[in-house]
Amino acid sequence: MSFVDYIRVSQTHLGQHRVLAGGGTIRYDAITKEVTETLHSIKHQGSDSTSIQIRSDGKRVDVSGNVGRFNRPDNVFNYDLDRTMTIVNQILNDLDLPSFTSGEMFITESHRKNCEIFYKQETSGARFSEIHCTENYSTGSSQNARDFLYAAGMVKPGRQLTRAYENGVTYGMGSRYKSNKAYNKAEDLKRLVKSGKLENSTYIQELIQFCDEQGIVRIETQFRNYLARHALAFWGENTHYDLHKHFQDEENIMIKDTEILDIDKLSTTLKATYYDYIHGVNLKSRLSHGTFYRHKKALSQFGIDIGVTLNVERLPVQTKIIKLQPCVLIPDFYYMPDVRPWSDSSHLSLVKTA
């Protein structure tokens, strides 16, 4: 089952509550004489180099960050949507701020056009503007994980821009609608240790070894404007089951069984084009327009898109099928705190803000 990583959520409350911000910006319009003030979020620090962003102007509360990992050394396994929101409310309660609620839905008149009234759906509760939904998949070995990501870096799903890098691939990077990515979780943990953002403890080394042995590939979809378009933006109307169904649609783009290229199946001309491609030759300048697109279509049947710039290391050509299976195995040494009712936040050991 999928779980939630990063989340961005807000709610406007009735009445007045505490103002909490990390400074602000005041703008003065010399023409209209209008003064506007924008408050900045405060970086609320937790243990293990974790933090989330919080802002309250006395009416509206905004929270963003990887809430499930707050005060934890890792997020290899994380929480579903409701448990994530429970943790958010635990933190807000500790800071003397009102908690997020599911609220009630209501309809407001949006605008009139050609004598027709258009209505807009609103909520009195929490609203999501971004949710990252993710799941771990096992490929069977660290080499399989690298090979799978190598092949994934040559796929261009639909009109999305593919960006391949050494240990992962992103589809639709920078999109305000949604984007997808897949990456090697063991290598991601090693990167965090090397950068000093993660303590090189015995626990983390055991976790890296587990991810390596299982060949864990993390599949992630970052939902943004997609949430409002598909009725997922309001907490009162959105369950993790609803979110997971949409995530599965995105997942299916990336988790297909992958066949590593059998070079002997290619014709002589396609072999030449393939070798030029993996060595970084500009094929559009070497081939005629018609030949380029004929070869592009033929090679796409092998999971290769020569229209995508290849910027990952070359791997040996192999013949094998890599099958991805949801990683349901959680090692015995893995620690994941229970999420208690939000009125009790003692187990989070929060760092107070001034």
C-alpha positions as CSV (number, residue, x, y, z in Angstrom):
1,M,0.0,0.0,0.0
2,S,1.2,3.5,-0.8
3,F,2.0,6.1,1.9
4,V,2.4,9.9,2.1
5,D,5.7,11.8,2.2
6,Y,5.6,15.5,1.6
7,I,2.3,17.4,2.2
8,R,1.2,21.0,1.9
9,V,-2.1,21.8,3.7
10,S,-3.9,24.9,5.0
11,Q,-7.1,25.9,6.7
12,T,-8.8,29.3,7.6
13,H,-10.4,29.2,11.1
14,L,-13.1,31.2,12.7
15,G,-12.1,33.4,15.5
16,Q,-8.6,34.5,16.4
17,H,-5.6,32.4,17.4
18,R,-1.8,32.7,17.9
19,V,0.3,34.3,15.2
20,L,3.4,32.3,14.3
21,A,5.8,33.3,11.6
22,G,9.4,33.6,10.7
23,G,9.3,37.3,9.8
24,G,7.4,39.1,7.0
25,T,7.5,41.4,4.1
26,I,5.6,44.7,3.8
27,R,4.8,46.2,0.4
28,Y,3.7,49.8,-0.2
29,D,2.0,50.8,-3.4
30,A,2.9,54.5,-4.0
31,I,-0.1,54.9,-6.4
32,T,-2.9,53.3,-4.4
33,K,-1.3,54.0,-1.0
34,E,-2.1,50.4,-0.2
35,V,0.0,48.5,2.3
36,T,0.1,44.7,2.2
37,E,2.0,42.4,4.6
38,T,3.1,38.8,3.8
39,L,4.2,36.6,6.7
40,H,6.9,34.0,6.1
41,S,6.8,30.4,7.4
42,I,8.8,29.4,10.4
43,K,11.1,26.4,10.2
44,H,10.1,24.2,13.0
45,Q,13.0,21.9,13.9
46,G,12.8,18.4,15.1
47,S,15.4,15.7,15.8
48,D,17.5,13.8,13.2
49,S,17.9,17.0,11.0
50,T,14.1,17.1,10.3
51,S,11.9,20.1,10.1
52,I,8.6,21.3,8.7
53,Q,7.3,24.8,7.7
54,I,4.5,26.4,9.7
55,R,2.8,29.7,9.3
56,S,-0.2,31.3,11.1
57,D,-1.5,34.8,10.6
58,G,-4.1,34.5,13.3
59,K,-6.7,33.2,11.0
60,R,-5.1,30.9,8.4
61,V,-2.7,28.1,9.3
62,D,-0.3,26.6,6.7
63,V,1.9,23.5,7.1
64,S,4.3,21.9,4.6
65,G,7.0,19.3,4.8
66,N,7.6,15.6,5.2
67,V,5.5,15.3,8.3
68,G,5.8,11.5,8.6
69,R,9.5,11.7,8.9
70,F,9.5,14.5,11.5
71,N,11.7,13.4,14.5
72,R,12.6,10.2,12.7
73,P,16.0,9.2,11.2
74,D,14.4,8.0,7.9
75,N,11.1,7.5,6.0
76,V,11.8,4.2,4.2
77,F,8.3,3.3,5.5
78,N,5.8,6.1,6.3
79,Y,2.2,6.8,7.2
80,D,-1.1,7.0,5.2
81,L,-3.0,10.3,4.8
82,D,-5.1,10.3,8.0
83,R,-2.2,9.3,10.2
84,T,0.0,12.0,8.6
85,M,-2.8,14.5,9.4
86,T,-2.9,13.2,13.0
87,I,0.8,14.0,13.3
88,V,0.2,17.4,11.9
89,N,-2.4,18.1,14.5
90,Q,-0.2,16.8,17.3
91,I,2.4,19.3,16.3
92,L,-0.1,22.2,16.0
93,N,-1.5,21.3,19.4
94,D,1.9,21.5,20.9
95,L,2.4,25.0,19.4
96,D,-1.0,26.2,20.7
97,L,-2.5,26.4,17.2
98,P,-5.9,25.1,16.1
99,S,-5.9,21.7,14.5
100,F,-6.9,20.9,10.9
101,T,-10.4,19.5,10.6
102,S,-12.3,17.7,7.8
103,G,-14.9,20.4,7.8
104,E,-18.0,20.6,5.6
105,M,-18.4,21.2,1.9
106,F,-20.4,24.1,0.5
107,I,-21.1,25.7,-2.8
108,T,-20.4,29.4,-3.6
109,E,-21.2,31.4,-6.7
110,S,-18.0,31.8,-8.7
111,H,-18.9,34.0,-11.7
112,R,-21.6,34.7,-14.3
113,K,-21.1,34.4,-18.0
114,N,-23.7,34.7,-20.8
115,C,-26.5,34.8,-18.2
116,E,-25.2,31.5,-16.7
117,I,-24.1,31.2,-13.1
118,F,-21.0,29.1,-12.4
119,Y,-20.5,27.6,-8.9
120,K,-17.4,26.7,-7.0
121,Q,-17.0,24.0,-4.4
122,E,-15.4,25.1,-1.1
123,T,-14.8,23.7,2.3
124,S,-14.7,24.9,5.9
125,G,-12.0,22.4,6.6
126,A,-8.4,21.6,5.5
127,R,-7.4,22.0,1.9
128,F,-4.4,20.2,0.3
129,S,-2.4,22.0,-2.4
130,E,0.3,19.3,-2.7
131,I,0.7,15.6,-1.7
132,H,3.5,13.3,-2.5
133,C,2.3,9.7,-2.6
134,T,4.9,6.9,-2.7
135,E,5.5,3.2,-2.5
136,N,8.6,0.9,-2.2
137,Y,9.1,-1.8,-4.8
138,S,11.6,-4.7,-4.6
139,T,13.5,-5.6,-7.8
140,G,15.4,-8.5,-6.1
141,S,18.9,-7.1,-6.0
142,S,20.9,-3.9,-6.1
143,Q,22.0,-4.6,-9.7
144,N,18.4,-5.1,-10.8
145,A,17.5,-1.8,-9.2
146,R,20.2,0.0,-11.2
147,D,19.3,-1.8,-14.4
148,F,15.6,-1.0,-14.0
149,L,16.3,2.7,-13.4
150,Y,18.7,2.7,-16.4
151,A,15.8,1.4,-18.6
152,A,13.3,3.8,-17.0
153,G,15.5,6.7,-18.0
154,M,15.0,6.0,-21.6
155,V,11.2,6.0,-21.5
156,K,9.1,9.1,-22.3
157,P,5.6,8.6,-21.1
158,G,3.2,10.7,-23.1
159,R,4.2,14.4,-23.4
160,Q,6.1,14.4,-20.1
161,L,9.7,15.5,-20.1
162,T,12.1,12.7,-18.9
163,R,15.2,13.6,-16.8
164,A,17.5,10.7,-16.1
165,Y,20.3,10.8,-13.6
166,E,22.7,8.3,-12.0
167,N,20.3,6.8,-9.4
168,G,16.9,7.7,-10.7
169,V,14.6,9.2,-13.2
170,T,11.9,12.0,-13.1
171,Y,8.9,12.4,-15.5
172,G,7.4,15.9,-15.8
173,M,9.9,17.6,-13.6
174,G,8.8,21.2,-12.6
175,S,5.2,20.6,-13.6
176,R,2.6,22.5,-11.4
177,Y,0.1,19.7,-12.2
178,K,1.9,16.5,-11.2
179,S,5.2,14.7,-11.7
180,N,6.5,11.2,-11.2
181,K,9.9,9.8,-10.2
182,A,11.6,6.6,-9.4
183,Y,14.9,6.3,-7.5
184,N,17.2,3.9,-5.8
185,K,16.4,4.1,-2.1
186,A,19.7,2.6,-0.9
187,E,21.7,5.1,-2.9
188,D,19.5,7.9,-1.6
189,L,20.3,6.9,2.0
190,K,24.0,6.7,1.2
191,R,23.8,10.2,-0.3
192,L,22.2,11.6,2.9
193,V,24.8,10.0,5.0
194,K,27.6,11.4,2.9
195,S,26.1,14.9,3.0
196,G,25.9,14.8,6.8
197,K,22.1,15.1,6.8
198,L,21.8,11.5,8.2
199,E,23.8,10.0,11.0
200,N,26.0,7.1,10.0
201,S,24.6,4.9,12.7
202,T,24.4,1.1,12.9
203,Y,20.6,1.4,12.4
204,I,21.1,3.3,9.1
205,Q,23.8,1.0,7.9
206,E,21.4,-2.0,8.5
207,L,18.7,-0.1,6.6
208,I,21.0,0.6,3.7
209,Q,21.9,-3.1,3.5
210,F,18.3,-4.1,3.6
211,C,17.4,-1.7,0.7
212,D,20.4,-3.0,-1.2
213,E,19.6,-6.6,-0.8
214,Q,15.9,-6.1,-1.7
215,G,16.9,-3.8,-4.6
216,I,14.4,-1.2,-3.4
217,V,13.1,1.3,-6.0
218,R,11.0,4.1,-4.6
219,I,8.1,5.1,-6.9
220,E,6.7,8.6,-6.1
221,T,4.0,10.8,-7.6
222,Q,3.9,14.4,-6.6
223,F,0.3,15.6,-6.9
224,R,-0.2,19.4,-7.1
225,N,-2.9,21.1,-9.2
226,Y,-4.0,17.6,-10.0
227,L,-5.6,17.4,-6.6
228,A,-8.2,20.2,-7.3
229,R,-8.9,18.9,-10.8
230,H,-9.8,15.4,-9.4
231,A,-11.7,16.3,-6.2
232,L,-8.8,15.3,-3.9
233,A,-8.0,18.8,-2.5
234,F,-10.4,18.7,0.4
235,W,-9.7,16.5,3.5
236,G,-13.4,16.0,4.1
237,E,-13.8,14.5,0.6
238,N,-10.5,12.7,0.3
239,T,-9.5,9.4,1.9
240,H,-6.2,7.6,1.4
241,Y,-8.0,5.0,-0.5
242,D,-9.1,7.7,-3.0
243,L,-5.6,9.0,-3.3
244,H,-4.1,5.5,-3.7
245,K,-6.4,4.8,-6.7
246,H,-5.0,7.8,-8.5
247,F,-1.5,6.9,-7.4
248,Q,-2.0,3.4,-8.9
249,D,-2.8,4.9,-12.3
250,E,0.5,6.8,-12.2
251,E,2.3,3.8,-10.8
252,N,1.4,1.6,-13.8
253,I,3.4,3.9,-16.1
254,M,6.6,3.0,-14.2
255,I,6.3,-0.5,-12.7
256,K,6.0,-2.6,-15.8
257,D,8.2,-5.7,-16.0
258,T,11.3,-4.4,-17.7
259,E,13.3,-6.3,-20.4
260,I,16.9,-5.4,-20.6
261,L,17.8,-5.1,-24.2
262,D,18.9,-8.2,-26.1
263,I,21.2,-6.6,-28.7
264,D,21.0,-9.6,-31.1
265,K,17.4,-8.9,-31.8
266,L,18.3,-5.6,-33.5
267,S,19.1,-5.3,-37.2
268,T,22.6,-4.1,-38.2
269,T,21.3,-0.5,-38.9
270,L,19.4,-0.3,-35.6
271,K,22.5,-1.6,-33.7
272,A,24.6,1.2,-35.2
273,T,22.0,3.7,-34.2
274,Y,21.7,2.2,-30.7
275,Y,25.5,2.3,-30.2
276,D,25.7,5.9,-31.4
277,Y,22.8,6.8,-29.0
278,I,24.4,5.3,-25.9
279,H,27.7,7.0,-26.7
280,G,26.1,10.4,-26.9
281,V,26.1,11.0,-30.7
282,N,23.6,13.7,-32.0
283,L,21.4,11.3,-34.1
284,K,19.4,14.1,-35.6
285,S,22.5,15.5,-37.3
286,R,23.8,12.0,-38.4
287,L,20.5,10.6,-39.7
288,S,18.0,12.0,-42.1
289,H,14.7,13.2,-40.7
290,G,12.8,10.1,-42.0
291,T,15.4,7.6,-40.9
292,F,15.6,9.1,-37.4
293,Y,11.9,8.7,-36.9
294,R,11.8,5.2,-38.4
295,H,14.6,4.1,-36.0
296,K,12.9,5.9,-33.1
297,K,9.7,4.0,-33.7
298,A,11.6,0.6,-34.1
299,L,13.7,1.1,-31.0
300,S,10.7,2.2,-28.9
301,Q,9.5,-1.4,-29.0
302,F,12.6,-2.3,-26.9
303,G,11.9,0.5,-24.4
304,I,14.4,2.9,-25.9
305,D,13.5,6.5,-26.9
306,I,16.3,8.0,-28.9
307,G,14.5,11.3,-28.7
308,V,15.5,11.6,-25.0
309,T,19.0,12.8,-24.2
310,L,20.8,10.0,-22.4
311,N,22.8,11.3,-19.5
312,V,23.2,8.2,-17.3
313,E,26.2,5.9,-17.2
314,R,26.2,3.0,-19.8
315,L,25.4,-0.4,-18.4
316,P,26.3,-3.7,-19.9
317,V,23.7,-5.1,-22.3
318,Q,21.9,-8.0,-20.7
319,T,18.9,-10.2,-21.4
320,K,16.7,-10.6,-18.4
321,I,13.3,-9.6,-17.1
322,I,13.2,-7.4,-14.0
323,K,9.9,-7.8,-12.1
324,L,8.9,-5.2,-9.5
325,Q,6.9,-6.4,-6.5
326,P,5.5,-4.2,-3.7
327,C,7.9,-4.4,-0.8
328,V,5.7,-5.7,2.1
329,L,8.6,-7.0,4.1
330,I,9.5,-4.7,7.0
331,P,12.8,-5.7,8.8
332,D,12.5,-6.7,12.5
333,F,15.0,-3.9,13.5
334,Y,12.9,-1.2,11.8
335,Y,11.3,1.4,14.2
336,M,8.2,3.3,13.3
337,P,6.4,5.2,16.1
338,D,2.7,4.6,16.7
339,V,0.5,7.6,15.9
340,R,-1.5,8.4,19.0
341,P,-4.5,10.7,19.3
342,W,-3.5,14.2,18.5
343,S,-4.1,15.5,22.0
344,D,-1.1,13.5,23.2
345,S,2.1,14.6,21.4
346,S,4.6,13.6,24.2
347,H,6.1,10.8,22.1
348,L,7.2,13.3,19.4
349,S,9.6,15.1,21.7
350,L,9.0,18.4,19.9
351,V,11.5,21.3,19.9
352,K,9.6,24.4,21.1
353,T,9.8,27.6,19.1
354,A,10.3,30.9,20.7
